[in-house]
Amino acid sequence: MRISTVAVFVLAACGAANRPDTPAAPPNRCNDVVTAAVDRVYAASGAASSKDNLEAIKAIKVRRCLADAWPDAALDCAAHAATIPELRDCRAKLATDQAAALAAQESQVRDDWEQELAAAKALRDKMCACPDRACALELDKQVAVAVRSTEPHRHASVGTPPPRDVAERVDADLHDLRECQHRLHGSAMDDALDKMDYFAGEMCQCKDTACAQRVSDEMMKWGQDNARSMDRELKPNEDETKRMTQITQRMTDCMTKAMGVGTPGP
């Protein structure tokens, strides 16, 4: 059996990282935990960030924490972070769009490039140290956020671009990370199903139509970008077909719930 182009687009109508809902922390925790965490990890790093940069980073994190009602899991992670990379890893406790928004805003802090280098290098080292596919899958969301957060640096009209040597070093680390990631992921079929499962988890975190549409659009784009090679190369076996069916059903159920389809009116 082949994955047809039609099947890809059916799947693309739905959408990624399984993470159960957790209660949001009270507002005062955002300020207390985030402020202490930033002061602690930057002091430990010895990074040459100015006081203005530190205040800007704290303000961004606190503002995003309050706006997105960060769950206790994210704040508990921040409270125990000992290094800048560890603090950035706490983004994985947030929904993907929330983590990407935080990363994009932090990337606008002027002249904080040494932190981009530290984050890229730490993530590369973690991925390349993974002993198996399960470990790589755990890091996939952090990779997705890291790649999205570097986009403003590629377009001067969007953000302040880094010095060329910094951009080249970040790109080199991300390239090495991708090679390790692909080596660990296994077959192309496994990789495709993992990506579908990722989108399903994102869809199941959506609470409204706007979020569901965003996830659906992202998966549609992914399906369009990969439809030709998937139709030609991927031939799922019986177990893989069963998993694909389960993922599709989960995405459909979550999208229907998020969009309120079939929900009785007031």
N, C-alpha and C positions, 0 to 999 in steps of 0.2 A: 504493500500500500504506500502511495506517495502522499506527501502533504501538498494538496493542490493550492493554487493561487487563491482560489475562492475560499478555501479553509482559512488561509492566512488572513484574509480580509474580514471573515466572520469573527475570528479571534480578535482582530484589531478593533472591533467595535466595543471591546470590553477593556479591562485593565490591571501593583507590584510589591513590596517587601512585607511579608507577613509579620505583623506585630500587633498583639492585642491592645485594645484601648486601655489606657491607664489614667487614673485621676490626675487632673491638673493641679499643680502646686499652688499654694496661696501666693498672691502678688509679692508679699514682703520677702519670700524666699528667693525670688528672682534677683532682687537687689543684693541681698546679703550673700547668697551663695556665689553668684556670678562675679561680683566685685572682688570677693576674697580669692576666688579661683584665678582670675586674671592676674591679680597682684602676685600671687604665689608662683604661678608657672613662669611668668615673665622674669621674675626675680631669679628663679632657679636656672633659667636658660642663659642668663648673662647677656641676652640680646641687647643690642644698642638702640632700642626703641625709645623715642622721646616720651616725655611725660604727656605731651599732647596726644601722641599715638595711643598710649595706654588708656587715657581717658576716653578717647574716641572708640576704642575697641570695647571698653566696658559699657559705654552708652549704647552701642549697637547691640551687644548681647542682651543687656537688660531690656531694651526696647523690644527686641524680637521675642524674648521670653514672655513679656507681658502681652504682646499682641497675639502670639500663637498659643498662649497658655501651656507652656512647656510642662510635660508630665514629670512626675517625681523621678522617674527613671533617668531622665536627662539631667536633672539637677543633682541627683545622687552621684551620677557619673562625674559631673563637674566638681563636686565637693571632694572627690577622691583623686582627681587628676593631679599628677605631680610634674608633668612636662607640657609644653605647648602642643606637641602631637597628641598626647593623651586627651587634652582638653578638646582639641578639634575632633577627635574620634567620638566624642559625646554627641556629635551631630547625628550619628547613626541611631540614636534613641528618638529622633524626631521623624516626622513624615518627610518624604523625599522633597516635596516642594518647600517645606519649612527649612530643611537643612540647606537647600540650594539658595534660598533667599538670604539666610544668614551668611553663607559663604560668599555670596556675591557682594553683600554690603561690606563685609570685613575686607574683601579684596580691594575696596576703594580707599582704604586707609593709606595715605601717602607714605612712600619710603619705608614700608614695612616688608620689603621683599625678602629679608632673611627668614621671615616666618613662612613664606611660601616655599622657600627652598627646604626648610626643616620639615614641613608637612609632606612635601612630595617625596623627599628622601626616606622619611620614616614609613610612609605607606608602601613605597617600593620594597623596602627591606622586610616589612611584615608579609607582603604577598609572596616574595621570593623565598621566604623562610617557611612558608606553608608546607606541611608534609603531605597533604592530600587535597582532594577536590572539595571536601566538606569545609575545610579551613578557607579555601579560596572563595567559596560561596558566602561565607560569613563576612568577608571583606568587600564583596561586590558593591554594596550600597555606598560604602565610603569612597570607593573608586569612582562611582557615578557622580557623586557630589564633588569630588576633587576635580574631575574633568570639567564639569559644568562651571565650577567656580573660576577656572582659568580662562574661560571664554572672554570676559571683559578685557583681559590683558592682550588679546589678539586684535582688538579693534580700538584704536585710539579715540574714536568718537564715543565709545561706550564708557571707557574708564581710562585712568592714567596708565599707559603702558610701562612695563618694567624695563630696566636697562637690558640691552641685548644679551649680555652674558648670563643674566639671571633667567631670562626667558628660555635661553638655550639649555641651561642646566635643568630647569624644571621640565622641559620637554624631553630631555634625555632620560630623566628619572621616570617619567610617565611611560616612555617607550619601553624601558626595561621592565616596568611593572606590568604592562600589557603582555609582554612576551611570557612572563611567568604566569600570568592569569590564564592565558590561552593554553599553556602547557598543562596546567592543573585541571582545567575544566573538563577535559575528556573529549568525547565525540561531539560533532556538530549537532547531532540530534539532542544530546544532553544539554548542550549550550542553548539551543532554541527553546527547549521545554523549560529550562531554568528562567529564561527571559520572559516567557509567557507567564510563568508562576510569579515572577517579580511584578509584572503589570497587574496580575490578579490581586496581589497583596495591596498594591497602591489603590486599586479600585475599591477594595474592601475598607479602606480607611476614609473614603470620601463620604461626606455628610450632605452634599448638595449637588445639584445638576452641574454647576460650573466646574467643580472638581472632577466629577465623572467625565465631563466632556474633555477636560484637559488630558486626563489619563487616556481616554479613548483616542484623542488626536495623536498623542505620543506613540501609542501602540500602532495606530494606523501608519504613521510615518515609518516606524521600524519595520512593519510588515511590507510596506512598499519598497523600502530600501533592500530588503532581503528576500522578497517573494521569488525572484528568478532563480537564485541559487538554492533556495529551500525546495522549490518545485523540482529542480533537477537532481539535487544531491541527497535529500533526506528521505529515507524510507523507514518509517517507524515500524517496529515489531509490535506484537500483540500487547505487551506490557506498556510500551510507550504510547500506543494508541489509547489505551485505557487511561493513562495519566493525562494525556491531552484532553480527553473527554471530560475528566474531572475538573481540570483547570478551566476549561471553557464554561462549564456549568457554574463554577464558583464565580467567575468574572461576570457572567450574565446575571446571576442572582444579586450580586453586590451592586452592579450598575442599575438594575431595576429598583433596588431599595434606595440608592442614592438619588435617583431621579424621581422617586415617588410614584413610579408607574404602578397603577393598581391600588394605590393607597386611598382609602375612603376620605372624602372631603369632610370639613368641619361640620 
